[in-house]
């Protein structure tokens, strides 16, 4: 394994130290914790707390700042953070308006964040939650713990974050978050596995000419392996699955997120976007906005996901509101 | 069998050692159908438990030690295993409150309360390829033996064999809980990591009770 790290057991701690030193104007670290909070606290608004395992940078600390998150809780690589850390984050950023937890739908994340919510409620803090499950890769979620939360989570941060920044109530911010979740779908794929520093080797292998469709973001094996195809063919399948789950019609407006998993060059993400755009445009769908880049990665995994968010006027309004964070800026 | 609080401390420390010795194996099981961190996460949690136990007052009773272990697991394991094992020990700890000596019936009660907590937290039942597939049958067997007045050494020896058989049997089950659930049919042929860590704990307990 070739990585630019020191000791594997220190990766998260050292990453957060380096992050804070780079961007103190955006975020600061809570002492002795793996929690990053917004540097300039804004009183009176609903505070957004999110997080999960590390290894998905810039998610989630990269989205701490004006118009998005107030705190990001960073667990060990690919491991949900513990309730005490989430609880400390809640206490640090809470205001009278309450706290919204944005949780990705994984068993560990849900349980740990729920335990923190119980701890916070026991102290009289108003907390609500939304659980993001945008991944359409797993078709029959009756037989699983439900769909996973992947790159679409970033747009929940953006839109719910904007509602909070605008002074909406906890119930309203939660409702907006739920609305984004209802209207966004994502599907991803991978060309190579990733290596968790503590493990030292990948969880699975892909042959030189193989790719994995519907891969999750934690290095776990995906839904189906197959021979690699062209970018256009891959995009046709990803977008096809997304549209199968949430059909669109001519005249619909969407926001697109082409997300790299860490190991795929921007060049390839832009090539993918060309096809995403072509498919949607041919359908008569209006692409209101596009983002291309690394938003929710899986360490060094080569691969990408495509998210399509169906917009209405309310969502468009918050989507277009100001955001100023390390990894997402909109002015 | 009648365990004093000193012996409970010794047992917890031995469990921590055992988890550490087996962390690679548990991680490998988790790599096959999860994200390959179960062993390392559990080892980190039990290391923290060791520290907490050493820091606690020498006079602390079994309930306090089990609770300290629970909190160490909750605060250090993360993932799904942290809340689940943490809840197992936390709810179980409450059942030994005020008890000076612990016997087989107390173990049955500990596991019963712990299992209920795990079910509430994780929303799983028997047969879904989880730690419950070891813990539920083992608890039932121990409870029946305790009711019948069977000696602890014998009961736990049988429980250990049962635990191993149940863990192995999870190979045949399609995962519907946790990260493995996304693999669907591909999860068949693989032992659930949580079932294995539970099995190892029962086996260690049986071994210690036998060895004295």
Interface residues (C-beta under 8 A of the other chain):
Chain A: X53 X75 X76 X77 X78 X79 X80 X81 X82 X83 X84 X106 X107 X108 X111 X112 X115 X137 X138 X143 X144 X145 X148 X196 X198 X199 X203 X204 X214 X216 X218 X219 X220 X221 X222 X223
Chain B: X27 X31 X33 X34 X35 X36 X37 X40 X41 X44 X74 X75 X76 X77 X78 X79 X80 X81 X82 X83 X84 X121 X122 X174 X176 X177 X178 X179 X181 X182 X183 X184 X186
